[in-house]
Amino acid sequence: MKLSIEQVQELAELQKRVSELHKLEGFAGVGNSYVQLTDNAFVATFPTYVAVKRMYCETYSHDLSTVAGGVEFIAVTSNEEYIRGHEHEPS
């Protein structure tokens, strides 16, 4: 499928916007279906979330997750303070 000039321009603008957002403290990235924050920014921003044990990662033991504006926001952490009281079984 060939992209139109308008689609290419839209993608270029999107990349520029994401590049600007990377300058925000606490912003880690954007995926196809999520926005990733640092664990500190995530916990400071969202009072309600779940912590799910990661199966194959020794560095970061849990994913933190919540939905806002119809988009999943995530962070990875091993900080027990952020995990305690938010544990949820993986689905």
PyMOL Python script that loads the backbone (N, CA, C, O; Angstrom):
from pymol import cmd

cmd.read_pdbstr("""\
ATOM      1  N   MET A   1       0.836  -1.177   0.000  1.00  0.00           N
ATOM      2  CA  MET A   1       0.000   0.000   0.000  1.00  0.00           C
ATOM      3  C   MET A   1       0.884   1.244   0.000  1.00  0.00           C
ATOM      4  O   MET A   1       1.806   1.360   0.808  1.00  0.00           O
ATOM      5  N   LYS A   2       0.610   2.126  -0.869  1.00  0.00           N
ATOM      6  CA  LYS A   2       1.343   3.381  -0.965  1.00  0.00           C
ATOM      7  C   LYS A   2       0.679   4.417  -0.060  1.00  0.00           C
ATOM      8  O   LYS A   2      -0.546   4.538  -0.039  1.00  0.00           O
ATOM      9  N   LEU A   3       1.494   5.163   0.686  1.00  0.00           N
ATOM     10  CA  LEU A   3       0.969   6.229   1.526  1.00  0.00           C
ATOM     11  C   LEU A   3       0.808   7.498   0.707  1.00  0.00           C
ATOM     12  O   LEU A   3       1.593   7.766  -0.203  1.00  0.00           O
ATOM     13  N   SER A   4      -0.208   8.269   1.034  1.00  0.00           N
ATOM     14  CA  SER A   4      -0.411   9.551   0.363  1.00  0.00           C
ATOM     15  C   SER A   4       0.567  10.579   0.945  1.00  0.00           C
ATOM     16  O   SER A   4       1.123  10.373   2.023  1.00  0.00           O
ATOM     17  N   ILE A   5       0.766  11.657   0.242  1.00  0.00           N
ATOM     18  CA  ILE A   5       1.610  12.745   0.732  1.00  0.00           C
ATOM     19  C   ILE A   5       1.068  13.270   2.058  1.00  0.00           C
ATOM     20  O   ILE A   5       1.840  13.584   2.963  1.00  0.00           O
ATOM     21  N   GLU A   6      -0.249  13.364   2.175  1.00  0.00           N
ATOM     22  CA  GLU A   6      -0.872  13.827   3.412  1.00  0.00           C
ATOM     23  C   GLU A   6      -0.549  12.888   4.580  1.00  0.00           C
ATOM     24  O   GLU A   6      -0.266  13.343   5.688  1.00  0.00           O
ATOM     25  N   GLN A   7      -0.595  11.582   4.326  1.00  0.00           N
ATOM     26  CA  GLN A   7      -0.277  10.607   5.372  1.00  0.00           C
ATOM     27  C   GLN A   7       1.192  10.716   5.783  1.00  0.00           C
ATOM     28  O   GLN A   7       1.514  10.640   6.969  1.00  0.00           O
ATOM     29  N   VAL A   8       2.068  10.893   4.819  1.00  0.00           N
ATOM     30  CA  VAL A   8       3.495  11.051   5.115  1.00  0.00           C
ATOM     31  C   VAL A   8       3.711  12.314   5.954  1.00  0.00           C
ATOM     32  O   VAL A   8       4.472  12.293   6.921  1.00  0.00           O
ATOM     33  N   GLN A   9       3.054  13.398   5.592  1.00  0.00           N
ATOM     34  CA  GLN A   9       3.172  14.638   6.349  1.00  0.00           C
ATOM     35  C   GLN A   9       2.633  14.475   7.770  1.00  0.00           C
ATOM     36  O   GLN A   9       3.215  14.992   8.723  1.00  0.00           O
ATOM     37  N   GLU A  10       1.526  13.756   7.905  1.00  0.00           N
ATOM     38  CA  GLU A  10       0.948  13.505   9.219  1.00  0.00           C
ATOM     39  C   GLU A  10       1.905  12.679  10.081  1.00  0.00           C
ATOM     40  O   GLU A  10       2.077  12.966  11.266  1.00  0.00           O
ATOM     41  N   LEU A  11       2.517  11.670   9.497  1.00  0.00           N
ATOM     42  CA  LEU A  11       3.482  10.852  10.231  1.00  0.00           C
ATOM     43  C   LEU A  11       4.713  11.665  10.631  1.00  0.00           C
ATOM     44  O   LEU A  11       5.244  11.492  11.728  1.00  0.00           O
ATOM     45  N   ALA A  12       5.160  12.541   9.752  1.00  0.00           N
ATOM     46  CA  ALA A  12       6.302  13.397  10.073  1.00  0.00           C
ATOM     47  C   ALA A  12       5.977  14.313  11.249  1.00  0.00           C
ATOM     48  O   ALA A  12       6.804  14.496  12.142  1.00  0.00           O
ATOM     49  N   GLU A  13       4.785  14.883  11.251  1.00  0.00           N
ATOM     50  CA  GLU A  13       4.362  15.739  12.354  1.00  0.00           C
ATOM     51  C   GLU A  13       4.238  14.942  13.654  1.00  0.00           C
ATOM     52  O   GLU A  13       4.601  15.435  14.722  1.00  0.00           O
ATOM     53  N   LEU A  14       3.736  13.733  13.568  1.00  0.00           N
ATOM     54  CA  LEU A  14       3.616  12.867  14.737  1.00  0.00           C
ATOM     55  C   LEU A  14       4.996  12.578  15.329  1.00  0.00           C
ATOM     56  O   LEU A  14       5.179  12.650  16.544  1.00  0.00           O
ATOM     57  N   GLN A  15       5.957  12.255  14.482  1.00  0.00           N
ATOM     58  CA  GLN A  15       7.311  11.966  14.963  1.00  0.00           C
ATOM     59  C   GLN A  15       7.905  13.193  15.649  1.00  0.00           C
ATOM     60  O   GLN A  15       8.552  13.066  16.689  1.00  0.00           O
ATOM     61  N   LYS A  16       7.696  14.365  15.086  1.00  0.00           N
ATOM     62  CA  LYS A  16       8.211  15.593  15.691  1.00  0.00           C
ATOM     63  C   LYS A  16       7.574  15.834  17.054  1.00  0.00           C
ATOM     64  O   LYS A  16       8.255  16.251  17.991  1.00  0.00           O
ATOM     65  N   ARG A  17       6.274  15.574  17.173  1.00  0.00           N
ATOM     66  CA  ARG A  17       5.569  15.761  18.448  1.00  0.00           C
ATOM     67  C   ARG A  17       6.077  14.779  19.506  1.00  0.00           C
ATOM     68  O   ARG A  17       6.301  15.161  20.655  1.00  0.00           O
ATOM     69  N   VAL A  18       6.256  13.521  19.118  1.00  0.00           N
ATOM     70  CA  VAL A  18       6.768  12.516  20.061  1.00  0.00           C
ATOM     71  C   VAL A  18       8.183  12.888  20.487  1.00  0.00           C
ATOM     72  O   VAL A  18       8.537  12.735  21.656  1.00  0.00           O
ATOM     73  N   SER A  19       8.988  13.370  19.558  1.00  0.00           N
ATOM     74  CA  SER A  19      10.347  13.801  19.879  1.00  0.00           C
ATOM     75  C   SER A  19      10.320  14.923  20.918  1.00  0.00           C
ATOM     76  O   SER A  19      11.136  14.932  21.840  1.00  0.00           O
ATOM     77  N   GLU A  20       9.405  15.853  20.778  1.00  0.00           N
ATOM     78  CA  GLU A  20       9.259  16.938  21.758  1.00  0.00           C
ATOM     79  C   GLU A  20       8.818  16.390  23.120  1.00  0.00           C
ATOM     80  O   GLU A  20       9.308  16.833  24.158  1.00  0.00           O
ATOM     81  N   LEU A  21       7.897  15.430  23.110  1.00  0.00           N
ATOM     82  CA  LEU A  21       7.409  14.859  24.361  1.00  0.00           C
ATOM     83  C   LEU A  21       8.499  14.108  25.123  1.00  0.00           C
ATOM     84  O   LEU A  21       8.451  14.020  26.349  1.00  0.00           O
ATOM     85  N   HIS A  22       9.472  13.572  24.407  1.00  0.00           N
ATOM     86  CA  HIS A  22      10.574  12.870  25.062  1.00  0.00           C
ATOM     87  C   HIS A  22      11.373  13.791  25.974  1.00  0.00           C
ATOM     88  O   HIS A  22      12.117  13.319  26.833  1.00  0.00           O
ATOM     89  N   LYS A  23      11.226  15.087  25.796  1.00  0.00           N
ATOM     90  CA  LYS A  23      11.915  16.051  26.663  1.00  0.00           C
ATOM     91  C   LYS A  23      11.225  16.188  28.014  1.00  0.00           C
ATOM     92  O   LYS A  23      11.815  16.712  28.959  1.00  0.00           O
ATOM     93  N   LEU A  24       9.972  15.717  28.116  1.00  0.00           N
ATOM     94  CA  LEU A  24       9.250  15.775  29.388  1.00  0.00           C
ATOM     95  C   LEU A  24       9.860  14.803  30.380  1.00  0.00           C
ATOM     96  O   LEU A  24      10.112  13.645  30.048  1.00  0.00           O
ATOM     97  N   GLU A  25      10.094  15.270  31.592  1.00  0.00           N
ATOM     98  CA  GLU A  25      10.596  14.378  32.625  1.00  0.00           C
ATOM     99  C   GLU A  25       9.504  13.372  32.971  1.00  0.00           C
ATOM    100  O   GLU A  25       8.374  13.762  33.264  1.00  0.00           O
ATOM    101  N   GLY A  26       9.826  12.103  32.939  1.00  0.00           N
ATOM    102  CA  GLY A  26       8.859  11.062  33.270  1.00  0.00           C
ATOM    103  C   GLY A  26       8.273  10.349  32.073  1.00  0.00           C
ATOM    104  O   GLY A  26       7.692   9.274  32.227  1.00  0.00           O
ATOM    105  N   PHE A  27       8.408  10.911  30.887  1.00  0.00           N
ATOM    106  CA  PHE A  27       7.899  10.274  29.668  1.00  0.00           C
ATOM    107  C   PHE A  27       8.961   9.326  29.139  1.00  0.00           C
ATOM    108  O   PHE A  27      10.113   9.718  28.951  1.00  0.00           O
ATOM    109  N   ALA A  28       8.570   8.069  28.898  1.00  0.00           N
ATOM    110  CA  ALA A  28       9.528   7.079  28.417  1.00  0.00           C
ATOM    111  C   ALA A  28       9.300   6.696  26.964  1.00  0.00           C
ATOM    112  O   ALA A  28      10.265   6.416  26.253  1.00  0.00           O
ATOM    113  N   GLY A  29       8.061   6.675  26.503  1.00  0.00           N
ATOM    114  CA  GLY A  29       7.833   6.305  25.113  1.00  0.00           C
ATOM    115  C   GLY A  29       6.379   6.023  24.809  1.00  0.00           C
ATOM    116  O   GLY A  29       5.518   6.033  25.689  1.00  0.00           O
ATOM    117  N   VAL A  30       6.132   5.769  23.525  1.00  0.00           N
ATOM    118  CA  VAL A  30       4.797   5.452  23.034  1.00  0.00           C
ATOM    119  C   VAL A  30       4.889   4.179  22.221  1.00  0.00           C
ATOM    120  O   VAL A  30       5.766   4.040  21.368  1.00  0.00           O
ATOM    121  N   GLY A  31       3.983   3.247  22.485  1.00  0.00           N
ATOM    122  CA  GLY A  31       3.896   2.025  21.688  1.00  0.00           C
ATOM    123  C   GLY A  31       2.610   2.042  20.880  1.00  0.00           C
ATOM    124  O   GLY A  31       1.874   3.028  20.889  1.00  0.00           O
ATOM    125  N   ASN A  32       2.348   0.959  20.191  1.00  0.00           N
ATOM    126  CA  ASN A  32       1.121   0.868  19.394  1.00  0.00           C
ATOM    127  C   ASN A  32      -0.135   1.005  20.234  1.00  0.00           C
ATOM    128  O   ASN A  32      -1.140   1.543  19.769  1.00  0.00           O
ATOM    129  N   SER A  33      -0.086   0.525  21.465  1.00  0.00           N
ATOM    130  CA  SER A  33      -1.307   0.514  22.278  1.00  0.00           C
ATOM    131  C   SER A  33      -1.100   1.067  23.681  1.00  0.00           C
ATOM    132  O   SER A  33      -1.943   0.848  24.551  1.00  0.00           O
ATOM    133  N   TYR A  34       0.006   1.783  23.928  1.00  0.00           N
ATOM    134  CA  TYR A  34       0.275   2.266  25.280  1.00  0.00           C
ATOM    135  C   TYR A  34       1.187   3.490  25.267  1.00  0.00           C
ATOM    136  O   TYR A  34       1.836   3.805  24.270  1.00  0.00           O
ATOM    137  N   VAL A  35       1.208   4.167  26.419  1.00  0.00           N
ATOM    138  CA  VAL A  35       2.174   5.225  26.703  1.00  0.00           C
ATOM    139  C   VAL A  35       2.962   4.751  27.912  1.00  0.00           C
ATOM    140  O   VAL A  35       2.374   4.335  28.910  1.00  0.00           O
ATOM    141  N   GLN A  36       4.280   4.809  27.834  1.00  0.00           N
ATOM    142  CA  GLN A  36       5.112   4.366  28.945  1.00  0.00           C
ATOM    143  C   GLN A  36       5.734   5.560  29.650  1.00  0.00           C
ATOM    144  O   GLN A  36       6.308   6.454  29.028  1.00  0.00           O
ATOM    145  N   LEU A  37       5.599   5.541  30.978  1.00  0.00           N
ATOM    146  CA  LEU A  37       6.196   6.556  31.840  1.00  0.00           C
ATOM    147  C   LEU A  37       7.247   5.918  32.718  1.00  0.00           C
ATOM    148  O   LEU A  37       7.296   4.693  32.831  1.00  0.00           O
ATOM    149  N   THR A  38       8.094   6.726  33.343  1.00  0.00           N
ATOM    150  CA  THR A  38       8.979   6.193  34.373  1.00  0.00           C
ATOM    151  C   THR A  38       8.108   5.806  35.569  1.00  0.00           C
ATOM    152  O   THR A  38       6.997   6.312  35.726  1.00  0.00           O
ATOM    153  N   ASP A  39       8.617   4.913  36.404  1.00  0.00           N
ATOM    154  CA  ASP A  39       7.797   4.484  37.540  1.00  0.00           C
ATOM    155  C   ASP A  39       7.476   5.638  38.483  1.00  0.00           C
ATOM    156  O   ASP A  39       6.362   5.712  39.001  1.00  0.00           O
ATOM    157  N   ASN A  40       8.426   6.539  38.716  1.00  0.00           N
ATOM    158  CA  ASN A  40       8.167   7.678  39.601  1.00  0.00           C
ATOM    159  C   ASN A  40       7.055   8.566  39.057  1.00  0.00           C
ATOM    160  O   ASN A  40       6.149   8.946  39.798  1.00  0.00           O
ATOM    161  N   ALA A  41       7.113   8.899  37.779  1.00  0.00           N
ATOM    162  CA  ALA A  41       6.094   9.744  37.161  1.00  0.00           C
ATOM    163  C   ALA A  41       4.744   9.039  37.138  1.00  0.00           C
ATOM    164  O   ALA A  41       3.708   9.666  37.363  1.00  0.00           O
ATOM    165  N   PHE A  42       4.753   7.738  36.867  1.00  0.00           N
ATOM    166  CA  PHE A  42       3.513   6.964  36.803  1.00  0.00           C
ATOM    167  C   PHE A  42       2.780   7.026  38.138  1.00  0.00           C
ATOM    168  O   PHE A  42       1.596   7.360  38.186  1.00  0.00           O
ATOM    169  N   VAL A  43       3.486   6.704  39.223  1.00  0.00           N
ATOM    170  CA  VAL A  43       2.858   6.654  40.547  1.00  0.00           C
ATOM    171  C   VAL A  43       2.425   8.046  41.001  1.00  0.00           C
ATOM    172  O   VAL A  43       1.397   8.188  41.662  1.00  0.00           O
ATOM    173  N   ALA A  44       3.197   9.069  40.653  1.00  0.00           N
ATOM    174  CA  ALA A  44       2.822  10.439  41.008  1.00  0.00           C
ATOM    175  C   ALA A  44       1.582  10.897  40.243  1.00  0.00           C
ATOM    176  O   ALA A  44       0.813  11.720  40.740  1.00  0.00           O
ATOM    177  N   THR A  45       1.387  10.369  39.043  1.00  0.00           N
ATOM    178  CA  THR A  45       0.284  10.790  38.178  1.00  0.00           C
ATOM    179  C   THR A  45      -1.001  10.022  38.443  1.00  0.00           C
ATOM    180  O   THR A  45      -2.085  10.604  38.450  1.00  0.00           O
ATOM    181  N   PHE A  46      -0.881   8.706  38.662  1.00  0.00           N
ATOM    182  CA  PHE A  46      -2.057   7.842  38.767  1.00  0.00           C
ATOM    183  C   PHE A  46      -2.174   7.228  40.162  1.00  0.00           C
ATOM    184  O   PHE A  46      -1.348   6.395  40.535  1.00  0.00           O
ATOM    185  N   PRO A  47      -3.184   7.623  40.937  1.00  0.00           N
ATOM    186  CA  PRO A  47      -3.349   7.028  42.263  1.00  0.00           C
ATOM    187  C   PRO A  47      -3.915   5.609  42.214  1.00  0.00           C
ATOM    188  O   PRO A  47      -3.731   4.838  43.155  1.00  0.00           O
ATOM    189  N   THR A  48      -4.594   5.262  41.136  1.00  0.00           N
ATOM    190  CA  THR A  48      -5.210   3.939  41.007  1.00  0.00           C
ATOM    191  C   THR A  48      -4.575   3.204  39.838  1.00  0.00           C
ATOM    192  O   THR A  48      -4.593   3.684  38.704  1.00  0.00           O
ATOM    193  N   TYR A  49      -4.011   2.030  40.126  1.00  0.00           N
ATOM    194  CA  TYR A  49      -3.360   1.220  39.098  1.00  0.00           C
ATOM    195  C   TYR A  49      -3.183  -0.195  39.619  1.00  0.00           C
ATOM    196  O   TYR A  49      -3.402  -0.465  40.800  1.00  0.00           O
ATOM    197  N   VAL A  50      -2.788  -1.089  38.739  1.00  0.00           N
ATOM    198  CA  VAL A  50      -2.467  -2.462  39.141  1.00  0.00           C
ATOM    199  C   VAL A  50      -0.989  -2.720  38.869  1.00  0.00           C
ATOM    200  O   VAL A  50      -0.389  -2.144  37.962  1.00  0.00           O
ATOM    201  N   ALA A  51      -0.424  -3.607  39.688  1.00  0.00           N
ATOM    202  CA  ALA A  51       0.952  -4.065  39.520  1.00  0.00           C
ATOM    203  C   ALA A  51       0.903  -5.544  39.178  1.00  0.00           C
ATOM    204  O   ALA A  51       0.393  -6.348  39.958  1.00  0.00           O
ATOM    205  N   VAL A  52       1.428  -5.905  38.020  1.00  0.00           N
ATOM    206  CA  VAL A  52       1.388  -7.291  37.540  1.00  0.00           C
ATOM    207  C   VAL A  52       2.809  -7.825  37.462  1.00  0.00           C
ATOM    208  O   VAL A  52       3.686  -7.199  36.866  1.00  0.00           O
ATOM    209  N   LYS A  53       3.029  -8.982  38.067  1.00  0.00           N
ATOM    210  CA  LYS A  53       4.348  -9.625  38.062  1.00  0.00           C
ATOM    211  C   LYS A  53       4.772  -9.936  36.635  1.00  0.00           C
ATOM    212  O   LYS A  53       4.006 -10.515  35.864  1.00  0.00           O
ATOM    213  N   ARG A  54       5.989  -9.552  36.288  1.00  0.00           N
ATOM    214  CA  ARG A  54       6.558  -9.863  34.974  1.00  0.00           C
ATOM    215  C   ARG A  54       7.173 -11.264  35.064  1.00  0.00           C
ATOM    216  O   ARG A  54       7.810 -11.607  36.059  1.00  0.00           O
ATOM    217  N   MET A  55       6.979 -12.045  34.044  1.00  0.00           N
ATOM    218  CA  MET A  55       7.389 -13.445  34.084  1.00  0.00           C
ATOM    219  C   MET A  55       8.888 -13.657  33.855  1.00  0.00           C
ATOM    220  O   MET A  55       9.484 -14.520  34.499  1.00  0.00           O
ATOM    221  N   TYR A  56       9.499 -12.902  32.969  1.00  0.00           N
ATOM    222  CA  TYR A  56      10.858 -13.227  32.560  1.00  0.00           C
ATOM    223  C   TYR A  56      11.799 -12.028  32.621  1.00  0.00           C
ATOM    224  O   TYR A  56      12.604 -11.828  31.711  1.00  0.00           O
ATOM    225  N   CYS A  57      11.708 -11.242  33.664  1.00  0.00           N
ATOM    226  CA  CYS A  57      12.588 -10.084  33.768  1.00  0.00           C
ATOM    227  C   CYS A  57      13.079  -9.955  35.207  1.00  0.00           C
ATOM    228  O   CYS A  57      12.282  -9.784  36.129  1.00  0.00           O
ATOM    229  N   GLU A  58      14.367 -10.038  35.388  1.00  0.00           N
ATOM    230  CA  GLU A  58      14.932  -9.918  36.728  1.00  0.00           C
ATOM    231  C   GLU A  58      15.140  -8.454  37.126  1.00  0.00           C
ATOM    232  O   GLU A  58      15.100  -8.125  38.311  1.00  0.00           O
ATOM    233  N   THR A  59      15.360  -7.588  36.158  1.00  0.00           N
ATOM    234  CA  THR A  59      15.642  -6.184  36.449  1.00  0.00           C
ATOM    235  C   THR A  59      14.408  -5.453  36.942  1.00  0.00           C
ATOM    236  O   THR A  59      14.460  -4.748  37.950  1.00  0.00           O
ATOM    237  N   TYR A  60      13.302  -5.617  36.239  1.00  0.00           N
ATOM    238  CA  TYR A  60      12.045  -4.964  36.602  1.00  0.00           C
ATOM    239  C   TYR A  60      11.019  -6.056  36.861  1.00  0.00           C
ATOM    240  O   TYR A  60      10.594  -6.750  35.937  1.00  0.00           O
ATOM    241  N   SER A  61      10.624  -6.205  38.122  1.00  0.00           N
ATOM    242  CA  SER A  61       9.792  -7.344  38.505  1.00  0.00           C
ATOM    243  C   SER A  61       8.318  -7.179  38.171  1.00  0.00           C
ATOM    244  O   SER A  61       7.599  -8.172  38.059  1.00  0.00           O
ATOM    245  N   HIS A  62       7.849  -5.937  38.008  1.00  0.00           N
ATOM    246  CA  HIS A  62       6.417  -5.707  37.809  1.00  0.00           C
ATOM    247  C   HIS A  62       6.139  -4.654  36.731  1.00  0.00           C
ATOM    248  O   HIS A  62       6.933  -3.740  36.507  1.00  0.00           O
ATOM    249  N   ASP A  63       4.992  -4.814  36.075  1.00  0.00           N
ATOM    250  CA  ASP A  63       4.424  -3.783  35.212  1.00  0.00           C
ATOM    251  C   ASP A  63       3.368  -3.053  36.025  1.00  0.00           C
ATOM    252  O   ASP A  63       2.553  -3.686  36.695  1.00  0.00           O
ATOM    253  N   LEU A  64       3.376  -1.741  35.973  1.00  0.00           N
ATOM    254  CA  LEU A  64       2.298  -0.945  36.537  1.00  0.00           C
ATOM    255  C   LEU A  64       1.402  -0.543  35.379  1.00  0.00           C
ATOM    256  O   LEU A  64       1.903  -0.217  34.303  1.00  0.00           O
ATOM    257  N   SER A  65       0.094  -0.560  35.573  1.00  0.00           N
ATOM    258  CA  SER A  65      -0.810  -0.313  34.453  1.00  0.00           C
ATOM    259  C   SER A  65      -2.094   0.358  34.908  1.00  0.00           C
ATOM    260  O   SER A  65      -2.635   0.049  35.969  1.00  0.00           O
ATOM    261  N   THR A  66      -2.572   1.284  34.085  1.00  0.00           N
ATOM    262  CA  THR A  66      -3.876   1.900  34.257  1.00  0.00           C
ATOM    263  C   THR A  66      -4.334   2.404  32.890  1.00  0.00           C
ATOM    264  O   THR A  66      -3.542   2.465  31.949  1.00  0.00           O
ATOM    265  N   VAL A  67      -5.601   2.761  32.786  1.00  0.00           N
ATOM    266  CA  VAL A  67      -6.141   3.290  31.531  1.00  0.00           C
ATOM    267  C   VAL A  67      -6.630   4.713  31.780  1.00  0.00           C
ATOM    268  O   VAL A  67      -7.335   4.981  32.753  1.00  0.00           O
ATOM    269  N   ALA A  68      -6.246   5.616  30.887  1.00  0.00           N
ATOM    270  CA  ALA A  68      -6.702   7.010  30.954  1.00  0.00           C
ATOM    271  C   ALA A  68      -6.957   7.491  29.529  1.00  0.00           C
ATOM    272  O   ALA A  68      -6.136   7.277  28.637  1.00  0.00           O
ATOM    273  N   GLY A  69      -8.078   8.129  29.328  1.00  0.00           N
ATOM    274  CA  GLY A  69      -8.403   8.620  27.996  1.00  0.00           C
ATOM    275  C   GLY A  69      -8.505   7.528  26.956  1.00  0.00           C
ATOM    276  O   GLY A  69      -8.285   7.771  25.770  1.00  0.00           O
ATOM    277  N   GLY A  70      -8.843   6.305  27.402  1.00  0.00           N
ATOM    278  CA  GLY A  70      -8.969   5.179  26.488  1.00  0.00           C
ATOM    279  C   GLY A  70      -7.647   4.571  26.058  1.00  0.00           C
ATOM    280  O   GLY A  70      -7.613   3.748  25.143  1.00  0.00           O
ATOM    281  N   VAL A  71      -6.540   4.971  26.714  1.00  0.00           N
ATOM    282  CA  VAL A  71      -5.205   4.473  26.377  1.00  0.00           C
ATOM    283  C   VAL A  71      -4.573   3.869  27.622  1.00  0.00           C
ATOM    284  O   VAL A  71      -4.710   4.412  28.718  1.00  0.00           O
ATOM    285  N   GLU A  72      -3.880   2.741  27.454  1.00  0.00           N
ATOM    286  CA  GLU A  72      -3.173   2.135  28.573  1.00  0.00           C
ATOM    287  C   GLU A  72      -1.884   2.907  28.841  1.00  0.00           C
ATOM    288  O   GLU A  72      -1.108   3.180  27.925  1.00  0.00           O
ATOM    289  N   PHE A  73      -1.670   3.250  30.100  1.00  0.00           N
ATOM    290  CA  PHE A  73      -0.423   3.852  30.547  1.00  0.00           C
ATOM    291  C   PHE A  73       0.293   2.809  31.388  1.00  0.00           C
ATOM    292  O   PHE A  73      -0.317   2.157  32.235  1.00  0.00           O
ATOM    293  N   ILE A  74       1.599   2.651  31.150  1.00  0.00           N
ATOM    294  CA  ILE A  74       2.364   1.619  31.844  1.00  0.00           C
ATOM    295  C   ILE A  74       3.672   2.191  32.383  1.00  0.00           C
ATOM    296  O   ILE A  74       4.118   3.268  31.990  1.00  0.00           O
ATOM    297  N   ALA A  75       4.262   1.436  33.290  1.00  0.00           N
ATOM    298  CA  ALA A  75       5.621   1.661  33.766  1.00  0.00           C
ATOM    299  C   ALA A  75       6.152   0.315  34.216  1.00  0.00           C
ATOM    300  O   ALA A  75       5.376  -0.573  34.570  1.00  0.00           O
ATOM    301  N   VAL A  76       7.457   0.157  34.205  1.00  0.00           N
ATOM    302  CA  VAL A  76       8.071  -1.050  34.752  1.00  0.00           C
ATOM    303  C   VAL A  76       8.814  -0.649  36.019  1.00  0.00           C
ATOM    304  O   VAL A  76       9.397   0.432  36.100  1.00  0.00           O
ATOM    305  N   THR A  77       8.782  -1.542  37.010  1.00  0.00           N
ATOM    306  CA  THR A  77       9.397  -1.198  38.290  1.00  0.00           C
ATOM    307  C   THR A  77       9.794  -2.434  39.073  1.00  0.00           C
ATOM    308  O   THR A  77       9.289  -3.532  38.837  1.00  0.00           O
ATOM    309  N   SER A  78      10.702  -2.233  40.002  1.00  0.00           N
ATOM    310  CA  SER A  78      11.014  -3.218  41.035  1.00  0.00           C
ATOM    311  C   SER A  78      10.863  -2.580  42.410  1.00  0.00           C
ATOM    312  O   SER A  78      11.211  -3.191  43.420  1.00  0.00           O
ATOM    313  N   ASN A  79      10.352  -1.368  42.451  1.00  0.00           N
ATOM    314  CA  ASN A  79      10.185  -0.627  43.687  1.00  0.00           C
ATOM    315  C   ASN A  79       9.019  -1.208  44.481  1.00  0.00           C
ATOM    316  O   ASN A  79       7.859  -1.061  44.095  1.00  0.00           O
ATOM    317  N   GLU A  80       9.336  -1.868  45.591  1.00  0.00           N
ATOM    318  CA  GLU A  80       8.310  -2.534  46.405  1.00  0.00           C
ATOM    319  C   GLU A  80       7.256  -1.559  46.917  1.00  0.00           C
ATOM    320  O   GLU A  80       6.097  -1.938  47.089  1.00  0.00           O
ATOM    321  N   GLU A  81       7.638  -0.322  47.161  1.00  0.00           N
ATOM    322  CA  GLU A  81       6.687   0.683  47.641  1.00  0.00           C
ATOM    323  C   GLU A  81       5.590   0.920  46.603  1.00  0.00           C
ATOM    324  O   GLU A  81       4.433   1.138  46.962  1.00  0.00           O
ATOM    325  N   TYR A  82       5.946   0.879  45.325  1.00  0.00           N
ATOM    326  CA  TYR A  82       4.974   1.088  44.254  1.00  0.00           C
ATOM    327  C   TYR A  82       4.124  -0.161  43.995  1.00  0.00           C
ATOM    328  O   TYR A  82       3.007  -0.059  43.489  1.00  0.00           O
ATOM    329  N   ILE A  83       4.650  -1.322  44.338  1.00  0.00           N
ATOM    330  CA  ILE A  83       3.982  -2.598  44.060  1.00  0.00           C
ATOM    331  C   ILE A  83       2.993  -2.948  45.179  1.00  0.00           C
ATOM    332  O   ILE A  83       1.867  -3.367  44.912  1.00  0.00           O
ATOM    333  N   ARG A  84       3.423  -2.774  46.420  1.00  0.00           N
ATOM    334  CA  ARG A  84       2.640  -3.177  47.595  1.00  0.00           C
ATOM    335  C   ARG A  84       1.231  -2.591  47.549  1.00  0.00           C
ATOM    336  O   ARG A  84       1.056  -1.382  47.391  1.00  0.00           O
ATOM    337  N   GLY A  85       0.248  -3.445  47.687  1.00  0.00           N
ATOM    338  CA  GLY A  85      -1.153  -3.019  47.724  1.00  0.00           C
ATOM    339  C   GLY A  85      -1.800  -2.891  46.350  1.00  0.00           C
ATOM    340  O   GLY A  85      -2.992  -2.601  46.246  1.00  0.00           O
ATOM    341  N   HIS A  86      -1.018  -3.108  45.300  1.00  0.00           N
ATOM    342  CA  HIS A  86      -1.532  -2.968  43.936  1.00  0.00           C
ATOM    343  C   HIS A  86      -1.401  -4.270  43.125  1.00  0.00           C
ATOM    344  O   HIS A  86      -1.705  -4.296  41.933  1.00  0.00           O
ATOM    345  N   GLU A  87      -0.942  -5.353  43.790  1.00  0.00           N
ATOM    346  CA  GLU A  87      -0.687  -6.606  43.087  1.00  0.00           C
ATOM    347  C   GLU A  87      -1.941  -7.136  42.417  1.00  0.00           C
ATOM    348  O   GLU A  87      -3.046  -7.053  42.954  1.00  0.00           O
ATOM    349  N   HIS A  88      -1.736  -7.677  41.238  1.00  0.00           N
ATOM    350  CA  HIS A  88      -2.812  -8.251  40.438  1.00  0.00           C
ATOM    351  C   HIS A  88      -2.234  -9.456  39.690  1.00  0.00           C
ATOM    352  O   HIS A  88      -1.110  -9.403  39.191  1.00  0.00           O
ATOM    353  N   GLU A  89      -2.991 -10.514  39.619  1.00  0.00           N
ATOM    354  CA  GLU A  89      -2.528 -11.713  38.917  1.00  0.00           C
ATOM    355  C   GLU A  89      -2.477 -11.458  37.404  1.00  0.00           C
ATOM    356  O   GLU A  89      -3.381 -10.838  36.845  1.00  0.00           O
ATOM    357  N   PRO A  90      -1.419 -11.937  36.751  1.00  0.00           N
ATOM    358  CA  PRO A  90      -1.380 -11.794  35.271  1.00  0.00           C
ATOM    359  C   PRO A  90      -2.529 -12.531  34.622  1.00  0.00           C
ATOM    360  O   PRO A  90      -2.956 -13.576  35.112  1.00  0.00           O
ATOM    361  N   SER A  91      -3.032 -11.996  33.525  1.00  0.00           N
ATOM    362  CA  SER A  91      -4.146 -12.658  32.829  1.00  0.00           C
ATOM    363  C   SER A  91      -3.664 -13.500  31.688  1.00  0.00           C
ATOM    364  O   SER A  91      -4.470 -14.124  30.998  1.00  0.00           O
TER     365      SER A  91
END
""", "prot")
cmd.dss("prot")
cmd.show_as("cartoon", "prot")
cmd.util.cbc("prot")
cmd.orient("prot")
